[in-house]
């Protein structure tokens, strides 16, 4: 699906030209990461210093393509 034809963008003033490149409808998909760490026993995001706790960190990645191999390390 083509939204717009590609075109160049140029800004000029007082004989100074700034080339802003070419505008197209192509884009690189962005992968975002979300993480939530919490105390396993209470679900709280705050812990008391010096206390032994187990922290569970849930990580979510958005923007990945199905059928591809990706590595979170």
VMD Tcl script that builds the backbone (N, CA, C; Angstrom):
set m [mol new atoms 219]
animate dup $m
set s [atomselect $m all]
$s set {name element resname resid chain x y z} {
  {N N UNK 1 A 0.839 -1.175 0.000}
  {CA C UNK 1 A 0.000 0.000 0.000}
  {C C UNK 1 A 0.885 1.240 0.000}
  {N N UNK 2 A 0.726 2.113 -0.961}
  {CA C UNK 2 A 1.490 3.344 -1.037}
  {C C UNK 2 A 0.617 4.499 -0.575}
  {N N UNK 3 A 1.084 5.206 0.418}
  {CA C UNK 3 A 0.318 6.326 0.950}
  {C C UNK 3 A 0.608 7.621 0.212}
  {N N UNK 4 A 1.899 7.903 0.003}
  {CA C UNK 4 A 2.293 9.134 -0.681}
  {C C UNK 4 A 3.467 8.818 -1.590}
  {N N UNK 5 A 3.627 9.563 -2.674}
  {CA C UNK 5 A 4.849 9.397 -3.464}
  {C C UNK 5 A 6.011 10.053 -2.715}
  {N N UNK 6 A 7.212 9.520 -2.903}
  {CA C UNK 6 A 8.393 10.088 -2.244}
  {C C UNK 6 A 8.649 11.498 -2.774}
  {N N UNK 7 A 9.100 12.398 -1.900}
  {CA C UNK 7 A 9.463 13.743 -2.338}
  {C C UNK 7 A 10.559 14.290 -1.445}
  {N N UNK 8 A 11.355 15.222 -2.004}
  {CA C UNK 8 A 12.450 15.834 -1.262}
  {C C UNK 8 A 11.938 17.015 -0.448}
  {N N UNK 9 A 12.575 17.232 0.704}
  {CA C UNK 9 A 12.222 18.351 1.571}
  {C C UNK 9 A 13.455 19.240 1.716}
  {N N UNK 10 A 13.330 20.500 1.337}
  {CA C UNK 10 A 14.434 21.454 1.431}
  {C C UNK 10 A 13.898 22.739 2.057}
  {N N UNK 11 A 14.650 23.283 3.007}
  {CA C UNK 11 A 14.301 24.554 3.639}
  {C C UNK 11 A 15.418 25.534 3.309}
  {N N UNK 12 A 15.059 26.736 2.874}
  {CA C UNK 12 A 16.102 27.721 2.577}
  {C C UNK 12 A 15.688 29.104 3.082}
  {N N UNK 13 A 16.716 29.876 3.440}
  {CA C UNK 13 A 16.491 31.255 3.878}
  {C C UNK 13 A 17.818 31.993 3.749}
  {N N UNK 14 A 17.780 33.169 3.206}
  {CA C UNK 14 A 18.986 33.988 3.050}
  {C C UNK 14 A 20.116 33.214 2.373}
  {N N UNK 15 A 19.784 32.499 1.320}
  {CA C UNK 15 A 20.736 31.724 0.517}
  {C C UNK 15 A 21.388 30.584 1.293}
  {N N UNK 16 A 20.809 30.197 2.430}
  {CA C UNK 16 A 21.278 29.036 3.181}
  {C C UNK 16 A 20.251 27.930 3.006}
  {N N UNK 17 A 20.716 26.775 2.534}
  {CA C UNK 17 A 19.816 25.652 2.257}
  {C C UNK 17 A 20.086 24.534 3.250}
  {N N UNK 18 A 19.025 24.002 3.826}
  {CA C UNK 18 A 19.123 22.840 4.710}
  {C C UNK 18 A 18.386 21.698 4.029}
  {N N UNK 19 A 19.119 20.655 3.650}
  {CA C UNK 19 A 18.512 19.488 3.007}
  {C C UNK 19 A 18.000 18.556 4.096}
  {N N UNK 20 A 16.700 18.364 4.163}
  {CA C UNK 20 A 16.095 17.505 5.178}
  {C C UNK 20 A 15.877 16.084 4.679}
  {N N UNK 21 A 16.357 15.787 3.478}
  {CA C UNK 21 A 16.255 14.423 2.969}
  {C C UNK 21 A 14.988 14.195 2.170}
  {N N UNK 22 A 14.662 12.916 2.013}
  {CA C UNK 22 A 13.496 12.507 1.236}
  {C C UNK 22 A 12.457 11.907 2.162}
  {N N UNK 23 A 11.227 12.338 2.019}
  {CA C UNK 23 A 10.125 11.829 2.828}
  {C C UNK 23 A 9.419 10.714 2.065}
  {N N UNK 24 A 9.296 9.546 2.684}
  {CA C UNK 24 A 8.585 8.417 2.085}
  {C C UNK 24 A 7.662 7.825 3.140}
  {N N UNK 25 A 6.870 6.841 2.725}
  {CA C UNK 25 A 6.002 6.169 3.689}
  {C C UNK 25 A 6.632 4.883 4.214}
  {N N UNK 26 A 7.935 4.688 3.957}
  {CA C UNK 26 A 8.648 3.523 4.474}
  {C C UNK 26 A 9.128 3.824 5.890}
  {N N UNK 27 A 9.159 2.810 6.730}
  {CA C UNK 27 A 9.641 3.008 8.089}
  {C C UNK 27 A 10.249 1.711 8.606}
  {N N UNK 28 A 11.109 1.829 9.572}
  {CA C UNK 28 A 11.668 0.678 10.267}
  {C C UNK 28 A 10.810 0.433 11.495}
  {N N UNK 29 A 10.269 -0.773 11.632}
  {CA C UNK 29 A 9.461 -1.037 12.824}
  {C C UNK 29 A 10.310 -0.901 14.090}
  {N N UNK 30 A 9.721 -0.350 15.117}
  {CA C UNK 30 A 10.432 -0.137 16.375}
  {C C UNK 30 A 10.060 -1.228 17.363}
  {N N UNK 31 A 11.075 -1.830 17.960}
  {CA C UNK 31 A 10.851 -2.842 18.991}
  {C C UNK 31 A 10.985 -2.145 20.336}
  {N N UNK 32 A 9.972 -2.292 21.178}
  {CA C UNK 32 A 10.008 -1.677 22.502}
  {C C UNK 32 A 10.017 -2.762 23.570}
  {N N UNK 33 A 10.628 -2.444 24.694}
  {CA C UNK 33 A 10.714 -3.388 25.809}
  {C C UNK 33 A 10.077 -2.751 27.045}
  {N N UNK 34 A 9.301 -3.541 27.746}
  {CA C UNK 34 A 8.664 -3.103 28.992}
  {C C UNK 34 A 9.035 -4.133 30.057}
  {N N UNK 35 A 9.360 -3.668 31.231}
  {CA C UNK 35 A 9.743 -4.580 32.304}
  {C C UNK 35 A 9.096 -4.140 33.612}
  {N N UNK 36 A 8.657 -5.122 34.391}
  {CA C UNK 36 A 8.044 -4.852 35.687}
  {C C UNK 36 A 8.631 -5.817 36.710}
  {N N UNK 37 A 9.374 -5.291 37.664}
  {CA C UNK 37 A 9.955 -6.112 38.724}
  {C C UNK 37 A 9.139 -5.930 39.999}
  {N N UNK 38 A 8.888 -7.051 40.695}
  {CA C UNK 38 A 8.099 -6.982 41.930}
  {C C UNK 38 A 8.503 -8.111 42.868}
  {N N UNK 39 A 8.236 -7.915 44.151}
  {CA C UNK 39 A 8.451 -8.941 45.168}
  {C C UNK 39 A 7.518 -10.117 44.861}
  {N N UNK 40 A 8.080 -11.319 44.775}
  {CA C UNK 40 A 7.280 -12.498 44.419}
  {C C UNK 40 A 6.177 -12.774 45.437}
  {N N UNK 41 A 6.455 -12.594 46.707}
  {CA C UNK 41 A 5.490 -12.927 47.756}
  {C C UNK 41 A 4.352 -11.912 47.864}
  {N N UNK 42 A 4.674 -10.628 47.702}
  {CA C UNK 42 A 3.667 -9.588 47.948}
  {C C UNK 42 A 3.198 -8.859 46.691}
  {N N UNK 43 A 3.992 -8.930 45.636}
  {CA C UNK 43 A 3.663 -8.184 44.423}
  {C C UNK 43 A 4.049 -6.717 44.506}
  {N N UNK 44 A 4.627 -6.312 45.639}
  {CA C UNK 44 A 5.027 -4.915 45.846}
  {C C UNK 44 A 6.265 -4.581 45.018}
  {N N UNK 45 A 6.368 -3.316 44.653}
  {CA C UNK 45 A 7.525 -2.849 43.898}
  {C C UNK 45 A 8.576 -2.225 44.814}
  {N N UNK 46 A 8.297 -2.172 46.113}
  {CA C UNK 46 A 9.243 -1.669 47.107}
  {C C UNK 46 A 9.602 -2.812 48.043}
  {N N UNK 47 A 10.867 -2.835 48.478}
  {CA C UNK 47 A 11.295 -3.861 49.434}
  {C C UNK 47 A 12.043 -3.192 50.577}
  {N N UNK 48 A 12.119 -3.893 51.693}
  {CA C UNK 48 A 12.828 -3.397 52.865}
  {C C UNK 48 A 14.295 -3.793 52.738}
  {N N UNK 49 A 15.198 -2.830 52.964}
  {CA C UNK 49 A 16.628 -3.102 52.887}
  {C C UNK 49 A 17.020 -4.148 53.919}
  {N N UNK 50 A 17.856 -5.082 53.528}
  {CA C UNK 50 A 18.343 -6.113 54.434}
  {C C UNK 50 A 17.449 -7.335 54.509}
  {N N UNK 51 A 16.255 -7.263 53.959}
  {CA C UNK 51 A 15.324 -8.388 53.988}
  {C C UNK 51 A 15.572 -9.270 52.760}
  {N N UNK 52 A 15.491 -10.583 52.952}
  {CA C UNK 52 A 15.661 -11.515 51.842}
  {C C UNK 52 A 14.342 -11.626 51.067}
  {N N UNK 53 A 14.394 -11.338 49.770}
  {CA C UNK 53 A 13.195 -11.409 48.929}
  {C C UNK 53 A 13.538 -12.060 47.590}
  {N N UNK 54 A 12.525 -12.579 46.950}
  {CA C UNK 54 A 12.665 -13.062 45.580}
  {C C UNK 54 A 11.951 -12.066 44.680}
  {N N UNK 55 A 12.671 -11.570 43.682}
  {CA C UNK 55 A 12.101 -10.592 42.761}
  {C C UNK 55 A 11.774 -11.282 41.445}
  {N N UNK 56 A 10.544 -11.070 40.974}
  {CA C UNK 56 A 10.113 -11.591 39.681}
  {C C UNK 56 A 10.052 -10.414 38.714}
  {N N UNK 57 A 10.736 -10.556 37.581}
  {CA C UNK 57 A 10.756 -9.500 36.576}
  {C C UNK 57 A 10.032 -10.000 35.331}
  {N N UNK 58 A 8.934 -9.359 34.962}
  {CA C UNK 58 A 8.178 -9.718 33.765}
  {C C UNK 58 A 8.598 -8.785 32.641}
  {N N UNK 59 A 9.064 -9.371 31.533}
  {CA C UNK 59 A 9.556 -8.600 30.394}
  {C C UNK 59 A 8.626 -8.810 29.207}
  {N N UNK 60 A 8.210 -7.718 28.575}
  {CA C UNK 60 A 7.353 -7.775 27.393}
  {C C UNK 60 A 8.030 -7.024 26.256}
  {N N UNK 61 A 8.102 -7.659 25.098}
  {CA C UNK 61 A 8.657 -7.022 23.909}
  {C C UNK 61 A 7.532 -6.801 22.909}
  {N N UNK 62 A 7.404 -5.593 22.392}
  {CA C UNK 62 A 6.405 -5.273 21.377}
  {C C UNK 62 A 7.110 -4.939 20.070}
  {N N UNK 63 A 6.497 -5.305 18.958}
  {CA C UNK 63 A 7.049 -4.958 17.650}
  {C C UNK 63 A 7.819 -6.079 16.987}
  {N N UNK 64 A 7.834 -7.270 17.593}
  {CA C UNK 64 A 8.537 -8.396 16.985}
  {C C UNK 64 A 7.672 -9.015 15.894}
  {N N UNK 65 A 8.325 -9.638 14.901}
  {CA C UNK 65 A 7.601 -10.302 13.823}
  {C C UNK 65 A 7.445 -11.776 14.145}
  {N N UNK 66 A 6.258 -12.316 13.867}
  {CA C UNK 66 A 6.023 -13.747 14.050}
  {C C UNK 66 A 6.889 -14.527 13.073}
  {N N UNK 67 A 7.397 -15.677 13.529}
  {CA C UNK 67 A 8.188 -16.541 12.665}
  {C C UNK 67 A 9.659 -16.187 12.606}
  {N N UNK 68 A 10.102 -15.198 13.387}
  {CA C UNK 68 A 11.522 -14.849 13.418}
  {C C UNK 68 A 12.099 -15.233 14.769}
  {N N UNK 69 A 13.399 -15.454 14.808}
  {CA C UNK 69 A 14.084 -15.784 16.054}
  {C C UNK 69 A 14.723 -14.522 16.615}
  {N N UNK 70 A 14.400 -14.213 17.849}
  {CA C UNK 70 A 14.967 -13.061 18.527}
  {C C UNK 70 A 15.524 -13.528 19.864}
  {N N UNK 71 A 16.530 -12.826 20.380}
  {CA C UNK 71 A 17.181 -13.233 21.622}
  {C C UNK 71 A 17.135 -12.086 22.628}
  {N N UNK 72 A 16.666 -12.380 23.819}
  {CA C UNK 72 A 16.699 -11.437 24.928}
  {C C UNK 72 A 17.752 -11.942 25.895}
  {N N UNK 73 A 18.796 -11.166 26.098}
  {CA C UNK 73 A 19.859 -11.631 27.004}
  {C C UNK 73 A 20.215 -10.568 28.010}
}
mol reanalyze $m
mol bondsrecalc $m
mol representation Tube
mol addrep $m
